[in-house]
């Protein structure tokens, strides 16, 4: 709440939506070491594709394949679910934003630090169109779509054999069900929360793209 108020007070037009986006960026910077490590791990999974193909070729039993794949990931320090962990680490701030906006962003003085001033006029209409204190189907949809795009980018390309594995089935299920869940949650919460989640996904997509481009440059 104090962070949002401070950012809103220094932004042009006292735009609360821009403050949410800037707060999202600052949060992303603070968690950069963790998220960067996870993205590097995901990129490393792509390098294991030749060994994965060999496992599928040598081991015909599905249980043996899955066991060998997990051992391969463990040997290289790869966590196939690290993309989900990168998402879960953002939930504390998500919950905090919900707490701030659930009563219409009524900034109560007893919770405000002495050095933070409440702006006289706070613009809660994002882009002049979306009321941040109410649910927004548009921002909820953007949150779901951006979540899907982020998870698809974070997942390494799969071979034809990999699509038959249990781990691949689980990742594929998550890639579709989690964005739908984010949309449903965003549809029932204030638009500011969906805006935060959308901004977080956009920053994650940009981060992922930069890491992959640098990894490709090094490999070449």
Secondary structure, 3 states (H helix, E strand, C coil): CHHHHHHHHHCHHHEHHHHHHHHHHHHHHHCHHHHHHHHHHHHHHHHCHHHHHHHHHHCCCHHHHHHHHHHHHHHCCCCCCHHHHHHHCCHHHHHHHHHHHCCCCCCCHHHCCCCCCCCCCCECEECCCEECCCCCHHHHHHHHHHHHHHHHHHCCCCCCCHHHCHHHHHHHHHHHHHHHHHHHHHHHCCHHHHHHHHHHHHHHHHHHHHHHHHHHHHHC
